[in-house]
């Protein structure tokens, strides 16, 4: 057999091209999927109005916690108003159940919270990926579980009454549903025939991509929680959440690496924005308006530039956490470190690839 005189493939050139593509992704916007101002307006209203109303009534201690109900509006953005009318209550019920589980686990102790975090992460990933729900994936189930466990933990000096918290969350989720249903006042929206939930969210549990994402999520949840238990158990949900956010809804390794870089840089910049906002004494009403503005901007840019969206996502979440007595400037530093750990786990987990079932 004759010897080949062809030079070996230039792997260094391929890596340079990959690195250049990742660098360019930080300086350019992706294609627009269409108008999103209406989705941004719904999310902003669902977040801002409960905070503003409760603050105006003198209930600032729980006002910012009501902002978490807006998480339900972040799902199903591709659906018609009549389809969202049926879908958003399902999301709200899942999120409230995760919050209730977090409250129950916090009453038992740190070990129960850690175990519950893994259970919620895996169960949410099976549900979201197995039913083709799409963005933002299982992330907010994990965040609302961790936040609920944190703010109601009996050992915390700023603990919120569990029953009060769950009641406020239920009311804010109900309000979020009403906001997403508001477009139905227009006859044109009422006349559109909704598709069935089965056709909108087909089962995909047996697909290799789905099983890959579920196993990656489980790996991030177990390893991230174990790392947090060695340092500070209360930081576990942020580490796990950062890792899950890197995974997204794609099994592509390149996507995981790109999202990891975007998340790390965007979180660091967002932490700086939080520090700048936190030094200004803002009343509850003004703070509610700030949260609404941040949420509106997030919905406009998140589908086109992930790092830029995180510049607004990070201060939004940190403002809610700080209102729950989670700390001041040191909170921002901790979250940057936690994000770096979670991003590393998310990127490393991309080596896991499940083959098709026989």
C-alpha positions as CSV (number, residue, x, y, z in Angstrom):
1,X,0.0,0.0,0.0
2,X,1.6,3.3,-1.0
3,X,2.5,5.8,1.7
4,X,0.5,9.0,1.9
5,X,2.5,12.2,1.6
6,X,-0.4,14.4,2.7
7,X,0.4,16.6,5.8
8,X,-1.6,15.8,8.9
9,X,-4.7,18.0,9.5
10,X,-3.9,21.4,11.1
11,X,-5.6,21.0,14.4
12,X,-4.1,24.3,15.7
13,X,-5.8,26.1,12.8
14,X,-9.1,24.5,13.7
15,X,-8.8,25.7,17.3
16,X,-7.9,29.2,16.2
17,X,-11.0,29.3,14.0
18,X,-13.1,28.0,16.9
19,X,-11.6,30.6,19.3
20,X,-12.2,33.3,16.7
21,X,-15.8,32.3,16.4
22,X,-16.3,32.4,20.1
23,X,-14.7,35.9,20.3
24,X,-16.9,37.2,17.5
25,X,-20.0,35.9,19.3
26,X,-19.3,38.4,22.1
27,X,-19.3,41.3,19.7
28,X,-22.3,40.6,17.5
29,X,-26.0,40.1,17.9
30,X,-27.7,37.0,16.7
31,X,-30.6,37.2,14.2
32,X,-33.9,38.5,15.5
33,X,-36.6,35.9,15.9
34,X,-39.3,38.5,15.5
35,X,-41.0,41.2,17.7
36,X,-40.6,40.6,21.4
37,X,-41.7,43.9,22.9
38,X,-45.0,42.4,23.9
39,X,-43.3,39.5,25.7
40,X,-41.0,42.0,27.4
41,X,-43.9,44.1,28.4
42,X,-45.8,41.2,29.9
43,X,-42.8,40.0,31.9
44,X,-42.0,43.6,33.1
45,X,-45.6,44.2,34.3
46,X,-45.7,40.8,36.0
47,X,-42.5,41.6,37.9
48,X,-43.0,45.3,38.6
49,X,-46.6,45.7,39.6
50,X,-46.7,43.3,42.5
51,X,-43.6,45.0,44.0
52,X,-44.9,48.5,43.4
53,X,-48.4,47.7,44.9
54,X,-47.0,45.9,48.0
55,X,-44.4,48.6,48.6
56,X,-47.1,51.3,48.4
57,X,-49.1,49.4,51.0
58,X,-46.1,49.4,53.3
59,X,-45.2,45.7,52.8
60,X,-41.7,46.2,51.5
61,X,-40.4,43.3,53.5
62,X,-42.2,40.8,51.2
63,X,-42.7,43.0,48.1
64,X,-39.6,41.9,46.2
65,X,-40.3,38.3,46.8
66,X,-43.5,38.7,44.8
67,X,-41.4,39.5,41.8
68,X,-40.5,35.8,41.4
69,X,-44.0,35.1,40.0
70,X,-42.9,36.7,36.8
71,X,-40.8,33.7,36.1
72,X,-43.9,32.0,34.8
73,X,-44.1,34.5,31.9
74,X,-40.7,33.5,30.6
75,X,-42.0,30.2,29.2
76,X,-44.0,29.6,26.1
77,X,-43.2,32.8,24.3
78,X,-43.7,31.2,20.9
79,X,-47.3,30.3,21.7
80,X,-50.4,32.2,20.8
81,X,-52.3,34.0,23.6
82,X,-55.0,31.2,23.8
83,X,-52.3,28.6,24.0
84,X,-50.5,30.5,26.7
85,X,-53.8,30.7,28.6
86,X,-53.6,27.0,29.1
87,X,-49.8,26.6,29.3
88,X,-48.8,29.3,31.8
89,X,-50.9,27.8,34.7
90,X,-49.0,24.6,34.3
91,X,-45.7,26.4,34.5
92,X,-47.0,28.3,37.5
93,X,-48.1,25.1,39.3
94,X,-44.7,23.5,38.7
95,X,-42.8,26.6,40.0
96,X,-45.0,26.9,43.1
97,X,-44.5,23.2,43.8
98,X,-40.7,23.7,43.6
99,X,-41.0,26.6,46.0
100,X,-43.1,24.5,48.4
101,X,-40.6,21.7,48.3
102,X,-37.8,24.2,49.0
103,X,-39.8,25.6,52.0
104,X,-40.4,22.1,53.3
105,X,-36.7,21.1,52.9
106,X,-35.5,24.2,54.6
107,X,-37.6,23.3,57.7
108,X,-35.7,20.0,57.9
109,X,-32.1,21.2,57.4
110,X,-29.2,21.8,55.0
111,X,-28.9,18.1,53.9
112,X,-32.6,17.9,53.0
113,X,-32.2,21.1,51.0
114,X,-29.2,19.7,49.1
115,X,-31.0,16.4,48.3
116,X,-34.1,18.3,47.2
117,X,-32.0,20.5,44.9
118,X,-30.8,17.4,43.1
119,X,-34.3,16.0,42.9
120,X,-35.7,19.2,41.5
121,X,-33.0,19.7,39.0
122,X,-33.3,16.2,37.6
123,X,-37.1,16.1,37.7
124,X,-37.4,19.5,36.0
125,X,-34.9,18.5,33.3
126,X,-36.9,15.3,32.6
127,X,-40.1,17.3,32.3
128,X,-38.7,20.2,30.3
129,X,-36.5,18.2,27.9
130,X,-38.8,15.2,27.7
131,X,-41.8,17.3,26.7
132,X,-39.9,19.7,24.3
133,X,-40.8,22.8,26.4
134,X,-37.8,24.8,25.1
135,X,-36.1,27.9,26.7
136,X,-35.4,28.8,29.4
137,X,-35.3,25.1,30.3
138,X,-35.2,23.8,33.9
139,X,-33.2,26.8,35.2
140,X,-36.0,28.7,37.0
141,X,-37.3,25.6,38.7
142,X,-33.9,25.3,40.4
143,X,-33.6,29.0,41.2
144,X,-37.1,29.3,42.7
145,X,-36.5,26.1,44.8
146,X,-33.2,27.5,46.1
147,X,-34.5,31.0,46.7
148,X,-37.5,29.6,48.6
149,X,-35.4,27.4,50.8
150,X,-33.0,30.4,51.5
151,X,-35.6,33.0,52.4
152,X,-37.6,30.7,54.7
153,X,-34.8,28.8,56.4
154,X,-35.5,28.9,60.2
155,X,-31.9,29.6,61.1
156,X,-31.8,32.8,59.0
157,X,-32.1,36.0,60.9
158,X,-34.2,37.4,58.0
159,X,-36.4,34.4,57.6
160,X,-39.8,35.0,56.0
161,X,-42.9,33.2,57.3
162,X,-43.3,30.1,55.0
163,X,-47.1,30.4,54.7
164,X,-46.9,34.1,54.0
165,X,-44.2,33.6,51.4
166,X,-46.0,30.8,49.6
167,X,-49.2,32.8,49.6
168,X,-47.5,35.8,48.1
169,X,-45.9,33.6,45.5
170,X,-49.2,32.0,44.6
171,X,-50.8,35.5,44.2
172,X,-47.9,36.7,42.0
173,X,-48.1,33.6,39.8
174,X,-51.8,34.1,39.4
175,X,-51.2,37.8,38.4
176,X,-48.5,36.7,35.9
177,X,-51.1,34.4,34.3
178,X,-53.6,37.2,34.0
179,X,-51.0,39.4,32.4
180,X,-50.2,36.7,29.8
181,X,-54.0,36.4,29.2
182,X,-54.5,40.1,28.7
183,X,-54.0,40.0,24.9
184,X,-57.2,38.0,24.7
185,X,-59.2,41.2,25.1
186,X,-58.6,41.6,21.3
187,X,-61.1,39.7,19.2
188,X,-58.4,38.6,16.7
189,X,-56.5,36.7,19.5
190,X,-59.7,35.1,20.8
191,X,-60.6,33.8,17.3
192,X,-57.3,32.0,16.7
193,X,-57.9,28.2,17.3
194,X,-55.3,26.9,19.9
195,X,-53.3,23.8,19.1
196,X,-53.3,20.8,21.4
197,X,-50.7,20.6,24.2
198,X,-49.6,17.2,22.8
199,X,-48.8,18.7,19.4
200,X,-47.1,21.8,20.9
201,X,-44.9,19.8,23.3
202,X,-44.3,16.3,21.8
203,X,-42.7,13.6,23.9
204,X,-39.0,13.4,23.3
205,X,-37.9,11.3,26.3
206,X,-36.4,8.5,24.3
207,X,-34.2,10.7,22.0
208,X,-30.5,10.7,22.5
209,X,-30.3,14.5,22.8
210,X,-32.9,14.5,25.6
211,X,-31.2,11.8,27.6
212,X,-27.8,13.5,27.1
213,X,-29.2,16.8,28.5
214,X,-30.9,15.0,31.5
215,X,-27.7,13.1,32.4
216,X,-25.6,16.3,32.1
217,X,-28.1,18.2,34.3
218,X,-28.0,15.4,36.9
219,X,-24.2,15.4,36.8
220,X,-24.0,19.2,37.3
221,X,-26.6,19.0,40.1
222,X,-24.8,16.2,42.0
223,X,-21.2,17.6,41.6
224,X,-22.3,21.2,42.2
225,X,-24.2,20.4,45.3
226,X,-21.3,18.4,46.7
227,X,-18.9,21.2,46.1
228,X,-21.2,23.7,47.8
229,X,-21.6,21.4,50.8
230,X,-17.9,21.7,51.4
231,X,-18.0,25.5,51.3
232,X,-21.4,26.9,52.0
233,X,-24.6,24.9,51.3
234,X,-26.7,28.0,50.7
235,X,-24.7,28.7,47.5
236,X,-25.5,25.3,46.0
237,X,-28.5,26.5,44.0
238,X,-26.6,29.3,42.3
239,X,-23.7,27.0,41.3
240,X,-26.1,24.4,40.0
241,X,-28.3,27.0,38.3
242,X,-25.2,28.5,36.5
243,X,-24.2,25.1,35.3
244,X,-27.8,24.3,34.0
245,X,-27.9,27.7,32.3
246,X,-24.8,26.8,30.4
247,X,-26.3,23.5,29.2
248,X,-29.3,25.4,27.8
249,X,-31.6,23.2,25.6
250,X,-28.9,22.1,23.1
251,X,-26.5,19.1,23.4
252,X,-23.9,20.8,21.3
253,X,-20.5,21.2,22.9
254,X,-19.7,24.3,21.0
255,X,-23.0,25.9,22.3
256,X,-22.1,24.9,25.9
257,X,-18.7,26.5,25.6
258,X,-20.1,29.6,24.1
259,X,-22.8,30.0,26.7
260,X,-20.3,29.3,29.4
261,X,-18.1,32.2,28.3
262,X,-21.0,34.5,27.8
263,X,-22.4,33.6,31.3
264,X,-19.1,34.1,33.1
265,X,-18.4,37.5,31.5
266,X,-22.0,38.7,31.6
267,X,-22.4,37.7,35.3
268,X,-19.2,39.6,36.2
269,X,-20.4,42.7,34.4
270,X,-23.9,42.3,35.9
271,X,-22.4,42.0,39.4
272,X,-20.7,45.4,38.9
273,X,-24.1,46.9,37.8
274,X,-25.7,45.5,41.0
275,X,-23.0,47.1,43.1
276,X,-23.6,50.4,41.4
277,X,-27.4,50.2,42.0
278,X,-27.1,48.9,45.6
279,X,-25.2,52.0,46.8
280,X,-28.2,54.2,45.8
281,X,-31.0,54.1,48.4
282,X,-34.1,53.1,46.4
283,X,-37.5,52.8,47.9
284,X,-39.7,49.8,47.2
285,X,-41.8,51.5,44.5
286,X,-38.7,52.8,42.6
287,X,-37.0,49.4,43.0
288,X,-40.0,47.7,41.5
289,X,-39.9,50.0,38.5
290,X,-36.1,49.2,38.2
291,X,-36.8,45.5,38.2
292,X,-39.5,45.9,35.6
293,X,-37.2,47.9,33.3
294,X,-34.5,45.3,33.7
295,X,-36.9,42.4,32.9
296,X,-38.2,44.3,29.8
297,X,-34.6,44.7,28.5
298,X,-33.8,41.1,29.2
299,X,-36.6,39.8,27.1
300,X,-35.6,42.0,24.2
301,X,-31.9,40.9,24.1
302,X,-31.7,37.4,25.6
303,X,-32.4,35.6,22.3
304,X,-29.8,37.7,20.5
305,X,-26.9,38.2,22.9
306,X,-26.7,36.0,26.0
307,X,-23.8,37.8,27.7
308,X,-25.5,41.2,27.3
309,X,-28.8,39.7,28.7
310,X,-26.8,38.5,31.8
311,X,-25.6,42.1,32.5
312,X,-29.3,42.7,33.3
313,X,-30.3,39.3,34.6
314,X,-27.6,39.3,37.3
315,X,-28.5,42.6,39.1
316,X,-32.2,41.6,38.9
317,X,-31.7,38.3,40.7
318,X,-29.2,39.9,43.2
319,X,-31.6,42.7,44.0
320,X,-34.3,40.1,44.9
321,X,-31.8,38.1,47.0
322,X,-30.5,41.1,48.8
323,X,-34.0,42.1,49.7
324,X,-34.3,38.7,51.5
325,X,-31.3,39.5,53.7
326,X,-28.7,37.6,51.6
327,X,-26.1,40.3,51.9
328,X,-24.7,43.4,50.2
329,X,-21.5,43.8,48.1
330,X,-20.1,40.4,49.3
331,X,-23.1,38.8,47.7
332,X,-22.0,40.0,44.3
333,X,-18.5,38.6,44.8
334,X,-19.9,35.2,45.9
335,X,-22.2,35.0,42.9
336,X,-19.4,35.7,40.5
337,X,-17.3,32.9,42.1
338,X,-20.3,30.5,42.2
339,X,-21.0,31.3,38.5
340,X,-17.4,30.5,37.5
341,X,-17.7,27.1,39.3
342,X,-21.1,26.4,37.7
343,X,-19.9,27.4,34.3
344,X,-16.9,25.1,34.6
345,X,-19.2,22.2,35.6
346,X,-21.5,22.9,32.7
347,X,-18.7,23.0,30.1
348,X,-17.1,19.9,31.5
349,X,-20.4,18.0,31.5
350,X,-20.6,18.6,27.7
351,X,-18.2,15.6,27.3
352,X,-21.2,13.4,28.3
353,X,-23.0,12.1,25.2
354,X,-25.7,9.5,25.3
355,X,-26.0,7.2,22.3
356,X,-29.3,6.3,20.7
357,X,-31.3,3.5,22.3
358,X,-31.2,0.1,20.5
